[in-house]
């Protein structure tokens, strides 16, 4: 339970730090990656709550699709691929894409926390 709480707290810290940064041509990919990591940490907390330890980001897609929502899994997988492009291939994202992604990631995190992690004290 402590690890689950820690993951939720770390997820929230990533969001707080990301919100401190203005989204511009220098910060846009960094901000996006921080939001992605926040979402991944929430999914990892859910998996731990369900008794699973997930060892790859791609596996979260299958876990979420199997246990919860195909739509959320598909969105996560899209963001996973964008993040991989940024981290491993130097891909740049547009500011509009980053802003849209952040908005959608925030909605997904809120939904997952309310539906699947409610009542877990930090």
N, C-alpha and C positions, 0 to 999 in steps of 0.2 A: 504494500500500500504506500510505503514511503517513496518508492520510485515513481509510482503513478502521480503522487502529489508533486514530486520534484519536476516531472516532465510538464505538468500543467503550469507550474510556476515559471519554468524556463521558457515555455511557449509565450506566456504573458510578458516576460522580460524582453523577448525578441520583438514583440509588437511595440512595446514602449520605446525601445531604442529606435526601431524603424520609424516611428512617428516623430522622433526628434529630428530626423533628416528631411531636408527639403528634397523633393523629387526633381532632379535635373539631369542633364546629360552625363554628369560625373557619378551621381549616386543611384541612378535608376536600377541598375542590375543588382547592386548591393541591397537595396531596399527590397526588391522582389525576392531575392534569395532568403532574406530574413523572414519575410512573410511565409514563404514556402516552408522553411524550417519550422516555423511556429505551427503550421498545419500538420507537418509530419510528426511533430512531437505530440500533438493532440491525438493523432491516429495511433502513435506508439503507446500512449497512455491507455487508449481504448483496448488495444490488443493485449496489453499486460493485464488489464482488468478482466479480459476474457480468457486469460491463462496462456497467451501466446507471446513468444519472443520473436519478433520479425527482424531478420538480418539484412534485408535489402529494401531499398526504396520501392522498387518495382513490386515486391511482394505485398506492399500495403495496398496496391491497386486490387489485387486478387482478394485480399482479406476484406476490404471494405465492400467489394462487389458481392462476395459470398455472404457476409454477415449483415450488411446494412443497406447499401444503396448503390445501384449500378451507375446512376447519374453522378453522384459524388465521386465514385471511383474513377469514372471517365474524366471528370474535371481534374482530379488529383493527378491522373496519369499525364494529362496535357501539361500541367504545371511541372511535373517531374521531368518531362522531356525538355521543357523550356529551361529549367534549372540546370539540367545536364548540359544543354547547349551553352549556357553562360559559363558554367564552372569548367567544362572540359574542352570546349571548342571556341571559346572567346566570342560567342554570339552576342550581339547587341540587341536590346529590346527597345521598342519605341516608348516614349513617355506615356502615350495613350494606352498602349498594351499593359504597361506596368500599373497604371492607375486602375484600369479595368480589372486586372488580375487581383490587385490588392482588395478592391471592393468585393469581388467574388470570394476570395479566400476568407475575408472577414466574416462574410455570411455563412460560409461552410463551417468555420471554427465555431461560431455562435451556435449554429444548429447542432453540431456534434456535441458540444459541451452541454447544452441544455437537454438533449435527448439521451446522451449516453454517459455523461460524467457528472451529472447533477448530484449534489449531496456529498461529493468528495471534498473534504476540507483541505485547504491549502496548508 
